[in-house]
Amino acid sequence: MPLSRYLKSFSDPDRPGFLLLYSTRKGALVRVSEQLLATARNGTLSEPDQNILRRMELWVDDPAAEREAMLNVVERTNGSSSTFSATVVLTLDCNLACPYCFEDHFRGDHAMNDETARLLVAHIKHEQIDSGRDVELCFYGGEPLMALPRLKEIAGALQDAASIAGTKFCCSLVTNATLLTRPVVEDLLPFGLKSAQITLDGPADVHNRQRPFVSGLGSFKVIVDNLRSVYDLISIKPGGNFARDNYREFPAMLDALLEAGMDPAQIGPVQFAPIHPKSGGHDPHSAACAIGSEPWLIEANLYLREEILRRGFSVDKSRMGVCMIELTNNLVVGYDGSLYKCPALMGWPELAVGTLADGINDYRESHNLDVWKNDECLECAYLPFCFGGCRFFRKLKTGAIDGVDCRRALLDASLETIIRQDLALGRQQ
């Protein structure tokens, strides 16, 4: 059968006798008649119709070659990458006291020192910029803006090196936004700042309980005031951490941004997520996080996605994506120079992949990089979304990265609704 194995079909209630075909490889959606689909399945589809479906990667001339292409997608991606991306932890200090803090057991007055900063700049210059790659750094914490001089020192040195080499440098922040004032952003623009991922945990009453200052005072108003003052300068990507008992209150946070006069068209994608267990923990039930396909979490994600779109904000589109663990040119640099392949794994020192001083070790076995290269995954329509799922979640569930974190049940329960949300709100091209 020449139809792609990475395809899902759904009935079209608006047009009897028609179906929606969706490519999980390309993210393309097309409405076809049941008759046309039957013709495609029996191999008698006309050449013009074949070409249309072929462009959308819904039709394949060689199913074996399609499978082989997916088997080698990581190698091709790594081979063609011209950009190095790193998450850089500047400090583990923070001015908030969130009770669910992911880094709670190892946060504190720990910051990158002069020697580690020097090693970081030298490593990126020698390994990446001198090899002709562009560089994108995401400054992380703790609260990275509590280490503003160090941020500017690193960004400035790498920006100068990239300019001399004829490559590009830019940076972003993962920040609680309490220090993200207009003067600070204006100060960082010459250092390549492009965007900031920020957190607002619902409306003021919920947020202030979940994300108070160390003093105990609420942080909601400070953050909203800061966002209103800077969202015309950089891309703001809002997010928030919900629990089972409060996710229906989170759309009120978006209403607060609207009431503050912020234009949704100028705001980056909104991404709400459940509260995750704290890093380094081994009990997946130790925090208010439901992992995978629990019915309430599916309901919460779909409800919040629709409310985001209904208010004119955007969400990240479903698309083929490989975990950063698989990507050679993606790295996490700890404040002490330790190297990881994902920020979520920083709580497990045994999953460090090296140091700035000693280089990167072989982590293929420890991180189970080829876990998805099996017949079940390669024949699954959801492989382009999943590639074995999240190694962090697998470790939480079993104590080891010893298999796939299968997302089939989750996607079976949610993908059709996501597609219909996009159609209803005019987002699907």
FENFENMO-V629762 format. One record per residue. RES is the residue in three letters. SS is DSSP state (2 for helix, 1 for strand, 0 for the rest). OMEGA is omega in whole degrees, 0 to 359 (NA if undefined). BURIAL is b if it has 24 or more other ideal C-beta (glycine too) atoms within 12 Angstrom, else e. Layout:
res->(RES/RES)
ss->(SS/SS)
omega->(OMEGA/OMEGA)
burial->(BURIAL/BURIAL)
This chain:
res->(MET/PRO/LEU/SER/ARG/TYR/LEU/LYS/SER/PHE/SER/ASP/PRO/ASP/ARG/PRO/GLY/PHE/LEU/LEU/LEU/TYR/SER/THR/ARG/LYS/GLY/ALA/LEU/VAL/ARG/VAL/SER/GLU/GLN/LEU/LEU/ALA/THR/ALA/ARG/ASN/GLY/THR/LEU/SER/GLU/PRO/ASP/GLN/ASN/ILE/LEU/ARG/ARG/MET/GLU/LEU/TRP/VAL/ASP/ASP/PRO/ALA/ALA/GLU/ARG/GLU/ALA/MET/LEU/ASN/VAL/VAL/GLU/ARG/THR/ASN/GLY/SER/SER/SER/THR/PHE/SER/ALA/THR/VAL/VAL/LEU/THR/LEU/ASP/CYS/ASN/LEU/ALA/CYS/PRO/TYR/CYS/PHE/GLU/ASP/HIS/PHE/ARG/GLY/ASP/HIS/ALA/MET/ASN/ASP/GLU/THR/ALA/ARG/LEU/LEU/VAL/ALA/HIS/ILE/LYS/HIS/GLU/GLN/ILE/ASP/SER/GLY/ARG/ASP/VAL/GLU/LEU/CYS/PHE/TYR/GLY/GLY/GLU/PRO/LEU/MET/ALA/LEU/PRO/ARG/LEU/LYS/GLU/ILE/ALA/GLY/ALA/LEU/GLN/ASP/ALA/ALA/SER/ILE/ALA/GLY/THR/LYS/PHE/CYS/CYS/SER/LEU/VAL/THR/ASN/ALA/THR/LEU/LEU/THR/ARG/PRO/VAL/VAL/GLU/ASP/LEU/LEU/PRO/PHE/GLY/LEU/LYS/SER/ALA/GLN/ILE/THR/LEU/ASP/GLY/PRO/ALA/ASP/VAL/HIS/ASN/ARG/GLN/ARG/PRO/PHE/VAL/SER/GLY/LEU/GLY/SER/PHE/LYS/VAL/ILE/VAL/ASP/ASN/LEU/ARG/SER/VAL/TYR/ASP/LEU/ILE/SER/ILE/LYS/PRO/GLY/GLY/ASN/PHE/ALA/ARG/ASP/ASN/TYR/ARG/GLU/PHE/PRO/ALA/MET/LEU/ASP/ALA/LEU/LEU/GLU/ALA/GLY/MET/ASP/PRO/ALA/GLN/ILE/GLY/PRO/VAL/GLN/PHE/ALA/PRO/ILE/HIS/PRO/LYS/SER/GLY/GLY/HIS/ASP/PRO/HIS/SER/ALA/ALA/CYS/ALA/ILE/GLY/SER/GLU/PRO/TRP/LEU/ILE/GLU/ALA/ASN/LEU/TYR/LEU/ARG/GLU/GLU/ILE/LEU/ARG/ARG/GLY/PHE/SER/VAL/ASP/LYS/SER/ARG/MET/GLY/VAL/CYS/MET/ILE/GLU/LEU/THR/ASN/ASN/LEU/VAL/VAL/GLY/TYR/ASP/GLY/SER/LEU/TYR/LYS/CYS/PRO/ALA/LEU/MET/GLY/TRP/PRO/GLU/LEU/ALA/VAL/GLY/THR/LEU/ALA/ASP/GLY/ILE/ASN/ASP/TYR/ARG/GLU/SER/HIS/ASN/LEU/ASP/VAL/TRP/LYS/ASN/ASP/GLU/CYS/LEU/GLU/CYS/ALA/TYR/LEU/PRO/PHE/CYS/PHE/GLY/GLY/CYS/ARG/PHE/PHE/ARG/LYS/LEU/LYS/THR/GLY/ALA/ILE/ASP/GLY/VAL/ASP/CYS/ARG/ARG/ALA/LEU/LEU/ASP/ALA/SER/LEU/GLU/THR/ILE/ILE/ARG/GLN/ASP/LEU/ALA/LEU/GLY/ARG/GLN/GLN)
ss->(0/0/1/0/0/0/1/1/1/1/1/0/0/0/0/0/0/1/1/1/1/1/1/0/0/0/0/0/1/1/1/1/1/2/2/2/2/2/2/2/2/0/0/0/0/0/2/2/2/2/2/2/2/2/2/0/0/0/1/0/0/0/2/2/2/2/2/2/2/2/2/0/2/2/2/2/2/2/2/2/0/0/1/1/1/1/1/1/1/0/1/0/0/0/0/1/0/0/0/0/0/0/0/0/0/0/0/0/0/0/1/0/0/2/2/2/2/2/2/2/2/2/2/2/2/2/2/0/2/2/2/0/0/1/1/1/1/1/1/1/0/0/0/2/2/2/2/2/2/2/2/2/2/2/2/2/2/2/2/2/2/2/2/2/2/0/0/0/1/1/1/1/1/1/0/0/0/0/0/0/0/2/2/2/2/2/2/2/2/0/0/0/1/1/1/1/1/1/1/0/0/0/0/2/2/2/2/2/2/2/0/0/1/0/0/0/0/0/0/2/2/2/2/2/2/2/2/2/2/2/0/0/0/0/1/1/1/1/1/1/1/1/0/0/0/0/2/2/2/0/2/2/2/2/2/2/2/2/2/0/0/0/0/2/2/2/0/0/0/0/1/1/1/1/0/0/0/0/0/0/0/0/0/0/0/0/0/0/0/0/0/0/0/0/2/2/2/2/2/2/2/2/2/2/2/2/2/2/2/2/0/0/0/0/0/0/0/0/0/0/0/0/0/2/2/2/0/0/0/1/1/1/1/0/0/0/0/1/1/1/0/0/2/2/2/2/2/0/2/2/2/0/0/1/1/0/0/0/1/1/0/0/0/0/0/0/0/0/0/0/0/0/0/0/2/2/2/2/0/0/0/0/2/2/2/2/0/0/0/0/2/2/2/2/2/2/2/2/0/0/0/0/0/0/0/0/0/2/2/2/2/2/2/2/2/2/2/2/2/2/2/2/2/2/0/0/0/0/0)
omega->(185/176/182/173/181/186/172/178/181/177/179/183/181/181/179/181/179/179/172/176/184/177/178/175/187/185/183/181/178/176/180/176/176/179/179/180/178/178/178/183/180/173/181/181/180/181/178/179/175/182/178/181/179/179/180/181/173/180/178/180/183/181/179/179/177/179/180/179/178/179/185/187/180/179/179/180/179/181/183/184/178/182/173/180/180/170/186/179/182/183/173/176/181/180/174/180/182/184/181/189/181/184/192/189/177/177/180/183/179/183/179/181/184/184/180/177/179/178/180/181/181/180/182/178/185/187/188/185/180/176/176/181/168/183/174/177/172/181/195/178/17/176/187/181/171/176/186/179/179/178/182/179/182/182/181/180/181/176/177/181/179/180/180/183/181/176/184/176/171/181/178/181/159/192/174/173/178/180/185/181/179/177/179/180/178/178/185/180/179/178/174/180/181/187/177/173/186/183/170/184/177/179/190/185/178/182/184/173/185/185/178/168/176/179/184/179/179/183/188/185/179/182/181/178/178/181/179/184/186/189/173/182/181/176/177/180/185/173/179/184/185/174/184/186/183/187/181/177/189/177/178/175/178/177/179/177/177/180/177/177/182/182/181/181/180/180/178/182/178/181/173/181/177/175/182/172/183/182/180/177/183/179/183/179/185/179/188/182/171/187/172/194/176/186/183/182/175/179/181/182/180/178/182/179/180/180/176/182/182/182/177/175/181/174/174/179/174/182/177/182/180/177/182/177/183/189/184/186/173/186/172/182/178/181/182/180/175/185/178/178/178/179/182/183/182/179/180/182/180/178/171/182/178/177/176/182/187/181/185/178/174/183/183/182/184/181/173/188/184/187/182/182/179/186/183/180/184/178/183/180/184/182/181/177/199/184/177/177/188/179/178/180/178/179/177/184/189/183/180/174/192/180/181/170/190/181/185/182/179/182/174/185/189/189/181/179/178/180/180/175/180/179/183/184/172/182/185/181/NA)
burial->(e/b/b/b/b/b/b/b/b/b/e/b/e/e/e/e/e/e/b/b/b/b/b/b/b/b/b/b/b/b/b/b/e/e/e/b/b/e/e/b/e/e/e/e/b/e/e/e/b/e/e/e/b/b/e/b/b/b/b/b/e/e/e/e/e/b/b/e/b/b/e/e/b/b/e/e/b/e/e/e/b/e/b/b/b/b/b/b/b/b/b/b/b/b/b/b/b/b/e/b/b/b/b/b/e/b/b/e/e/b/b/b/e/e/e/b/b/e/b/b/b/e/b/b/b/e/b/b/b/e/e/e/b/b/b/b/b/b/b/b/b/b/b/b/b/b/b/b/e/b/b/b/b/b/b/b/b/b/b/e/b/b/e/e/e/e/b/b/b/b/b/b/b/b/b/b/b/b/b/b/b/e/e/b/b/e/e/b/e/e/b/b/b/b/b/b/b/b/b/b/b/b/b/b/e/b/b/b/b/b/b/b/e/e/e/e/e/b/b/b/e/b/b/b/e/b/b/b/b/b/b/e/b/b/b/b/b/b/b/b/b/b/b/e/e/b/b/e/b/b/b/b/b/b/b/b/b/e/e/b/e/b/e/b/e/e/b/b/b/b/b/b/b/b/b/b/b/b/b/b/b/e/e/b/e/e/b/b/b/b/b/b/e/e/e/e/b/b/e/b/b/b/b/b/b/b/b/b/b/e/b/e/b/b/b/b/e/b/e/b/b/b/b/b/b/b/b/b/b/b/b/b/b/b/b/b/b/b/b/b/b/b/b/b/b/b/b/b/e/e/b/b/b/b/e/b/e/e/e/b/e/e/b/e/e/b/b/b/b/e/b/b/b/e/e/e/b/b/e/b/b/b/b/b/b/b/b/b/b/b/b/b/b/b/b/b/b/e/e/e/b/e/e/b/b/b/b/b/e/b/b/e/e/b/b/b/b/b/b/b/b/b/b/e/e/e/b/e/e)
